[in-house]
Amino acid sequence: MLMVNSPTSRTLSSVSRRTLRPGANTKVGGMPLMQLKNEYGARFGTPLAATVPIQPIGRGTMSPVASLYGSAPVRSETVNRVLVTLAVCRPAVEAVASQDVELTLFHGRGGTISRGGSKTHVAVLGAPPGTVNGRLRVTEQGEIINEKYGLRGIALRTLEQMTGSVALATALPRHRGNDKAEWHEMMDVIANEGRRAYRKLIYETPNFYDYFRKATPIDLIERMRIGSRPSSRRSQSGIEDLRAIPWVFSWTQARFVLPGWYGVGSGFQKAIDQFGEDAFAEMFNEWYFMRSMTADTEMVLAKSDLGIAELYSELSGDLHQEFFPTIKTEYDLTQELILKYSGHESLLEGDVTLQRAIMLRNPYVDPMSLMQVDLLSRWRASNYEDQDIFNALLASVNGIAQALQNTG
């Protein structure tokens, strides 16, 4: 089957553009690759899945829809997951329901939450009804490959979990009794407000790009030989041109892990203000999709350390006071609301194994982070010419990445 990008992608060939324009007819079984919010329907005013002939080759056949996550820093990781799930999967199911076409979800997974890096069985069970019907097509990327398939025993366990979750999701009734329409409306508010807060900080606040370059080791990561593509699409003119992996990797190294949680607290608070605490609490505790989203957010919050992140932030000079208080306020709000509505006293209280693993790792990774802050300051002071410091920085990056995982 030919896999092509979505209509709004700049990289489409002329054939792909003709194939996937709304209302077009084609003999090729296309696979829409959906990443950005406007690709989910904003440009055409209706869901893309309802305007593109999903499988025009024949009735009763299987048609994959690629639900891959965004490749630019415009999206907050958790917010992007909400947009992908609600804005792509549900309209796709509705669009093919009357066409005698069986839908197969093609799930692109990377290391971070924004690229599907959460637990597979949680993601499958949290998928909208009708998207998993005895089939799931998955592509694994990044460090996830070695982590889940590097050893035979772990690889078998991974496949067992996938098979079990697909079987369970398929056996569940189409209407699961805990998937209410008002919850989807509430989640739309969370996603839109979270995206607004994220964009306000990243794109609409002057000097944020300068802050990012000084408060994270992005200048070091750009010089590392990782990945198959350069860190930026063009000549590093701004955040718009930065690719997703170095963006997330830089924030993780600096212990912010900012793309994983920023905007979630604002989204939650907006939903509470609009729908009330009781309605939000009901959704928070009874909707599996919400619980899986919250679990992912808890994980990245727990891996963040704003005490150490503040030391990185101070490398930005005067920009530290301009941005760090805003970031910390959002972090505190997100953590406060998750703990309040989960009834927990600490993050990951519901996943003691992961909580213990992070607590055991931190005493070892913290000295590496402190060393990296000092090395970054000295390396920049040498005008990036001290090779010995550079080599030491490379070692610190590898150590921190191994400890924190979910790097990209």
VEXDREN-2710 file (C-alpha; in Angstrom, 1 decimal):
% VEXDREN-2710
k/r/px/py/pz
1/MET/0.0/0.0/0.0
2/LEU/1.2/3.5/-0.8
3/MET/1.7/5.6/2.3
4/VAL/1.4/9.3/1.7
5/ASN/1.4/12.4/3.9
6/SER/-1.6/14.6/4.7
7/PRO/-2.9/17.3/2.4
8/THR/-1.3/20.2/4.2
9/SER/2.2/18.8/4.3
10/ARG/4.8/20.8/2.4
11/THR/6.5/17.6/1.3
12/LEU/3.7/16.1/-0.8
13/SER/4.3/15.2/-4.4
14/SER/1.9/16.5/-7.0
15/VAL/0.4/13.0/-7.3
16/SER/-0.2/12.8/-3.6
17/ARG/-1.9/16.2/-3.7
18/ARG/-4.3/15.1/-6.4
19/THR/-4.9/11.8/-4.7
20/LEU/-5.9/13.2/-1.3
21/ARG/-7.7/16.5/-2.1
22/PRO/-11.3/16.5/-0.7
23/GLY/-13.7/14.8/-3.1
24/ALA/-10.9/13.3/-5.3
25/ASN/-11.3/9.8/-6.7
26/THR/-8.4/7.5/-7.0
27/LYS/-7.4/3.9/-7.7
28/VAL/-4.6/4.0/-5.1
29/GLY/-5.3/3.0/-1.5
30/GLY/-4.0/6.0/0.3
31/MET/-3.0/6.2/4.0
32/PRO/-3.6/9.7/5.4
33/LEU/-0.7/10.6/7.7
34/MET/-2.2/13.1/10.2
35/GLN/0.0/15.2/12.5
36/LEU/-1.1/18.8/12.8
37/LYS/-4.3/20.3/14.2
38/ASN/-5.3/21.9/10.9
39/GLU/-4.8/18.5/9.2
40/TYR/-7.6/17.1/11.3
41/GLY/-10.2/19.2/9.6
42/ALA/-9.7/22.9/10.4
43/ARG/-8.6/23.7/6.8
44/PHE/-11.6/22.1/5.1
45/GLY/-14.1/22.8/7.9
46/THR/-15.0/19.1/8.2
47/PRO/-13.0/16.1/9.5
48/LEU/-10.4/15.0/7.0
49/ALA/-11.6/11.4/7.4
50/ALA/-15.1/12.4/6.1
51/THR/-13.8/14.1/3.0
52/VAL/-11.1/11.7/1.9
53/PRO/-12.2/8.3/0.3
54/ILE/-10.5/6.1/2.9
55/GLN/-10.5/2.9/0.7
56/PRO/-11.8/3.4/-2.7
57/ILE/-10.4/0.2/-4.1
58/GLY/-13.2/-2.0/-2.9
59/ARG/-15.8/-2.7/-0.2
60/GLY/-15.2/-4.9/2.8
61/THR/-11.5/-4.4/2.8
62/MET/-9.1/-3.1/5.5
63/SER/-7.9/0.4/5.3
64/PRO/-5.1/1.8/7.6
65/VAL/-5.1/5.4/8.8
66/ALA/-1.8/6.5/10.1
67/SER/-2.1/8.2/13.5
68/LEU/1.4/9.5/13.9
69/TYR/2.3/12.3/16.2
70/GLY/3.5/15.8/15.3
71/SER/7.1/16.4/14.3
72/ALA/7.5/20.0/15.3
73/PRO/7.5/21.7/18.7
74/VAL/4.3/23.5/18.1
75/ARG/2.4/20.8/20.0
76/SER/2.5/20.1/23.7
77/GLU/3.0/16.3/24.0
78/THR/0.0/15.5/26.1
79/VAL/-2.3/18.0/24.3
80/ASN/-1.1/16.6/21.0
81/ARG/-2.2/13.1/22.1
82/VAL/-5.7/14.4/22.9
83/LEU/-5.9/16.1/19.5
84/VAL/-4.8/13.0/17.6
85/THR/-7.1/10.6/19.4
86/LEU/-10.2/12.7/19.5
87/ALA/-9.8/14.6/16.2
88/VAL/-8.5/11.8/14.0
89/CYS/-9.7/8.4/15.4
90/ARG/-13.3/9.1/16.1
91/PRO/-14.1/10.9/12.8
92/ALA/-12.3/8.1/10.9
93/VAL/-14.5/5.5/12.6
94/GLU/-17.6/7.5/11.8
95/ALA/-16.6/8.1/8.2
96/VAL/-16.0/4.4/7.3
97/ALA/-19.0/3.1/9.3
98/SER/-21.3/3.5/6.3
99/GLN/-18.8/2.4/3.7
100/ASP/-18.4/-1.3/4.6
101/VAL/-14.7/-0.7/5.3
102/GLU/-12.8/-2.1/8.2
103/LEU/-10.5/0.4/9.8
104/THR/-7.0/-0.4/10.9
105/LEU/-5.2/2.1/13.2
106/PHE/-1.5/2.5/12.2
107/HIS/0.1/3.7/15.4
108/GLY/3.5/5.4/15.0
109/ARG/5.4/5.2/18.3
110/GLY/8.6/6.9/19.5
111/GLY/10.2/7.3/22.8
112/THR/8.4/10.4/24.2
113/ILE/4.7/10.7/25.2
114/SER/4.1/13.0/22.2
115/ARG/5.3/10.2/19.8
116/GLY/3.3/7.4/21.5
117/GLY/5.9/6.5/24.0
118/SER/3.4/5.6/26.8
119/LYS/2.5/2.0/27.8
120/THR/1.1/0.2/24.8
121/HIS/-1.7/-1.6/26.6
122/VAL/-2.8/1.7/28.1
123/ALA/-2.9/3.4/24.7
124/VAL/-4.8/0.6/23.2
125/LEU/-7.5/0.4/25.9
126/GLY/-7.8/4.2/25.9
127/ALA/-8.4/4.4/22.2
128/PRO/-11.9/5.4/21.1
129/PRO/-14.4/2.6/20.6
130/GLY/-14.3/1.2/17.0
131/THR/-10.6/1.9/16.4
132/VAL/-9.3/-1.4/17.5
133/ASN/-11.2/-4.4/16.0
134/GLY/-8.9/-7.3/16.4
135/ARG/-6.1/-5.5/14.6
136/LEU/-3.4/-2.9/15.4
137/ARG/-0.5/-1.9/13.2
138/VAL/2.4/-0.4/15.1
139/THR/5.8/1.0/14.2
140/GLU/8.3/1.4/17.0
141/GLN/11.0/4.1/16.8
142/GLY/14.0/5.4/18.7
143/GLU/15.3/3.9/21.9
144/ILE/12.0/2.0/22.3
145/ILE/13.2/-0.7/19.9
146/ASN/16.1/-1.8/22.1
147/GLU/14.1/-1.3/25.3
148/LYS/11.2/-3.5/24.3
149/TYR/12.8/-5.9/21.9
150/GLY/16.5/-6.0/22.7
151/LEU/16.1/-9.2/24.8
152/ARG/14.1/-12.2/23.8
153/GLY/12.2/-12.5/27.1
154/ILE/11.2/-8.8/27.1
155/ALA/10.3/-8.9/23.4
156/LEU/7.9/-11.9/24.1
157/ARG/6.4/-10.1/27.0
158/THR/5.9/-6.9/24.9
159/LEU/4.1/-9.0/22.2
160/GLU/2.0/-10.7/24.8
161/GLN/0.9/-7.4/26.3
162/MET/0.0/-6.0/22.8
163/THR/-2.0/-9.1/21.9
164/GLY/-3.8/-9.1/25.2
165/SER/-4.7/-5.4/25.1
166/VAL/-6.0/-5.7/21.5
167/ALA/-8.1/-8.8/22.4
168/LEU/-9.5/-7.0/25.4
169/ALA/-10.2/-3.8/23.5
170/THR/-11.9/-5.8/20.8
171/ALA/-14.1/-7.7/23.2
172/LEU/-15.3/-4.6/24.9
173/PRO/-18.8/-3.4/23.7
174/ARG/-18.8/-0.5/21.3
175/HIS/-20.5/1.7/23.9
176/ARG/-18.5/1.0/27.0
177/GLY/-20.8/2.8/29.4
178/ASN/-18.1/5.2/30.6
179/ASP/-17.5/7.2/27.4
180/LYS/-20.0/10.1/27.7
181/ALA/-20.5/12.8/25.1
182/GLU/-20.0/15.6/27.7
183/TRP/-16.6/14.2/28.5
184/HIS/-15.5/14.6/24.9
185/GLU/-16.8/18.2/25.1
186/MET/-14.8/18.7/28.3
187/MET/-11.7/17.2/26.7
188/ASP/-12.0/19.5/23.7
189/VAL/-11.9/22.4/26.2
190/ILE/-8.8/20.9/27.9
191/ALA/-7.0/20.4/24.6
192/ASN/-7.8/23.8/23.2
193/GLU/-6.9/25.7/26.4
194/GLY/-3.7/23.6/26.8
195/ARG/-2.7/24.3/23.3
196/ARG/-3.4/28.0/23.7
197/ALA/-1.2/28.2/26.9
198/TYR/1.6/26.2/25.2
199/ARG/1.6/28.4/22.1
200/LYS/1.4/31.6/24.2
201/LEU/4.7/30.6/25.9
202/ILE/6.5/29.1/22.9
203/TYR/5.5/31.3/20.0
204/GLU/3.8/34.5/21.4
205/THR/6.3/35.4/24.1
206/PRO/9.3/37.4/22.7
207/ASN/12.8/36.1/23.4
208/PHE/11.6/32.6/24.3
209/TYR/13.7/31.1/21.5
210/ASP/16.8/32.8/23.0
211/TYR/15.8/31.5/26.4
212/PHE/15.5/28.0/25.1
213/ARG/18.9/28.1/23.5
214/LYS/20.6/29.3/26.7
215/ALA/18.6/27.3/29.3
216/THR/19.0/23.9/27.6
217/PRO/21.9/22.1/26.0
218/ILE/20.5/22.5/22.5
219/ASP/23.7/23.9/21.2
220/LEU/25.5/20.7/22.3
221/ILE/22.8/18.4/20.9
222/GLU/23.0/20.1/17.5
223/ARG/26.6/19.0/17.4
224/MET/26.0/15.4/18.2
225/ARG/25.7/12.7/15.6
226/ILE/22.2/11.4/16.5
227/GLY/19.3/10.7/14.3
228/SER/19.2/10.5/10.5
229/ARG/18.3/14.2/9.9
230/PRO/19.7/17.6/11.0
231/SER/18.2/19.1/14.2
232/SER/16.6/21.9/12.1
233/ARG/14.7/22.0/8.8
234/ARG/16.4/25.1/7.5
235/SER/18.9/27.6/8.9
236/GLN/17.9/27.5/12.6
237/SER/15.8/30.7/12.2
238/GLY/13.5/29.8/15.1
239/ILE/11.5/27.2/16.8
240/GLU/9.3/26.6/13.7
241/ASP/12.3/25.0/12.0
242/LEU/13.4/22.8/14.9
243/ARG/12.6/19.1/14.7
244/ALA/10.8/17.4/17.4
245/ILE/13.5/15.0/18.7
246/PRO/16.2/17.7/19.5
247/TRP/13.4/19.9/21.0
248/VAL/12.2/17.2/23.4
249/PHE/15.7/15.9/24.0
250/SER/17.0/19.3/25.1
251/TRP/14.2/19.9/27.6
252/THR/14.7/16.4/29.0
253/GLN/18.4/16.9/29.5
254/ALA/17.7/20.1/31.3
255/ARG/15.3/18.3/33.6
256/PHE/12.3/20.5/32.6
257/VAL/10.7/17.8/30.3
258/LEU/8.5/20.8/29.5
259/PRO/6.7/19.6/26.3
260/GLY/5.3/16.7/28.3
261/TRP/3.2/18.6/30.8
262/TYR/3.1/22.3/30.0
263/GLY/-0.5/23.4/29.3
264/VAL/-2.1/20.4/30.9
265/GLY/-2.8/22.3/34.2
266/SER/-4.2/25.3/32.4
267/GLY/-6.5/22.9/30.4
268/PHE/-7.7/21.2/33.5
269/GLN/-8.4/24.5/35.3
270/LYS/-10.4/25.8/32.3
271/ALA/-12.5/22.7/32.2
272/ILE/-13.1/22.9/36.0
273/ASP/-14.1/26.5/35.7
274/GLN/-16.5/25.8/32.8
275/PHE/-18.1/22.5/33.8
276/GLY/-17.6/22.5/37.6
277/GLU/-15.6/20.4/40.0
278/ASP/-18.0/17.5/40.2
279/ALA/-18.3/16.9/36.5
280/PHE/-14.5/17.1/36.1
281/ALA/-13.9/14.7/39.0
282/GLU/-16.3/12.2/37.5
283/MET/-14.5/12.3/34.1
284/PHE/-11.1/12.3/35.8
285/ASN/-11.8/9.0/37.7
286/GLU/-14.2/7.1/35.4
287/TRP/-13.0/7.7/31.8
288/TYR/-10.1/5.3/30.9
289/PHE/-8.8/7.7/28.2
290/MET/-8.5/10.4/30.9
291/ARG/-6.8/8.1/33.3
292/SER/-4.2/7.0/30.7
293/MET/-3.6/10.6/29.8
294/THR/-3.1/11.6/33.5
295/ALA/-0.8/8.6/34.1
296/ASP/1.5/9.8/31.3
297/THR/1.4/13.4/32.6
298/GLU/2.3/12.1/36.1
299/MET/5.3/10.2/34.7
300/VAL/6.8/13.2/33.0
301/LEU/6.1/15.4/36.0
302/ALA/7.9/12.9/38.2
303/LYS/10.9/12.8/35.9
304/SER/11.1/16.6/35.9
305/ASP/13.2/18.3/38.6
306/LEU/12.6/22.0/38.6
307/GLY/15.2/22.5/41.3
308/ILE/17.9/21.3/38.9
309/ALA/16.0/22.9/35.9
310/GLU/16.4/26.2/37.7
311/LEU/20.2/25.9/37.6
312/TYR/20.0/25.4/33.8
313/SER/17.6/28.3/33.6
314/GLU/20.1/30.6/35.3
315/LEU/22.4/30.0/32.4
316/SER/20.1/32.3/30.4
317/GLY/21.0/35.3/32.5
318/ASP/18.3/38.0/32.6
319/LEU/15.9/35.8/30.8
320/HIS/15.7/33.4/33.8
321/GLN/13.4/35.7/35.8
322/GLU/11.3/36.4/32.7
323/PHE/10.5/32.8/32.0
324/PHE/11.2/30.4/34.8
325/PRO/8.5/31.7/37.2
326/THR/5.9/31.2/34.5
327/ILE/7.1/27.6/33.8
328/LYS/7.1/26.8/37.5
329/THR/3.6/28.2/38.0
330/GLU/2.3/25.9/35.3
331/TYR/4.2/22.9/36.8
332/ASP/2.8/23.5/40.3
333/LEU/-0.8/23.9/38.9
334/THR/-0.6/20.7/36.9
335/GLN/0.8/18.7/39.8
336/GLU/-1.7/20.2/42.3
337/LEU/-4.7/19.4/40.2
338/ILE/-3.6/15.8/39.4
339/LEU/-2.9/15.1/43.1
340/LYS/-6.2/16.7/44.2
341/TYR/-8.5/14.7/41.8
342/SER/-6.6/11.5/42.1
343/GLY/-6.6/11.6/45.9
344/HIS/-2.9/10.9/46.0
345/GLU/-0.3/12.6/48.2
346/SER/2.6/12.1/45.8
347/LEU/3.1/11.6/42.0
348/LEU/2.9/8.0/40.7
349/GLU/1.4/6.8/43.9
350/GLY/-0.7/4.5/41.7
351/ASP/2.4/3.1/40.0
352/VAL/4.7/2.2/42.9
353/THR/7.2/0.3/40.7
354/LEU/7.9/3.3/38.5
355/GLN/7.8/5.7/41.4
356/ARG/10.5/3.6/43.2
357/ALA/12.6/3.3/40.0
358/ILE/12.7/7.1/39.6
359/MET/13.5/7.6/43.3
360/LEU/16.4/5.1/43.0
361/ARG/17.8/6.7/39.8
362/ASN/17.7/10.3/40.9
363/PRO/20.6/10.2/43.3
364/TYR/22.8/9.0/40.5
365/VAL/21.5/11.2/37.7
366/ASP/21.4/14.5/39.7
367/PRO/25.2/14.7/40.0
368/MET/25.5/14.3/36.2
369/SER/23.0/17.1/35.7
370/LEU/24.9/19.4/38.1
371/MET/28.2/18.5/36.2
372/GLN/26.5/19.2/32.9
373/VAL/25.4/22.7/34.0
374/ASP/29.0/23.6/35.0
375/LEU/30.5/22.1/31.8
376/LEU/28.0/23.9/29.6
377/SER/28.9/27.3/31.2
378/ARG/32.6/26.7/30.7
379/TRP/32.2/25.3/27.2
380/ARG/30.2/28.4/26.1
381/ALA/32.8/30.6/27.8
382/SER/35.5/29.0/25.6
383/ASN/33.4/30.0/22.5
384/TYR/32.7/26.3/22.0
385/GLU/36.4/25.5/21.3
386/ASP/37.4/23.4/24.3
387/GLN/37.3/19.8/22.9
388/ASP/38.0/18.2/26.3
389/ILE/34.9/19.9/27.8
390/PHE/32.9/18.9/24.7
391/ASN/33.8/15.2/25.1
392/ALA/32.9/15.4/28.8
393/LEU/29.6/16.9/27.9
394/LEU/28.9/14.1/25.4
395/ALA/29.4/11.6/28.2
396/SER/27.0/13.5/30.5
397/VAL/24.3/13.6/27.8
398/ASN/24.5/9.8/27.4
399/GLY/24.4/9.2/31.1
400/ILE/21.4/11.5/31.7
401/ALA/19.5/10.0/28.7
402/GLN/20.1/6.5/29.9
403/ALA/18.8/7.4/33.4
404/LEU/15.7/9.4/32.4
405/GLN/14.7/7.4/29.3
406/ASN/11.8/8.5/27.0
407/THR/14.2/11.0/25.4
408/GLY/12.8/11.0/21.9
END
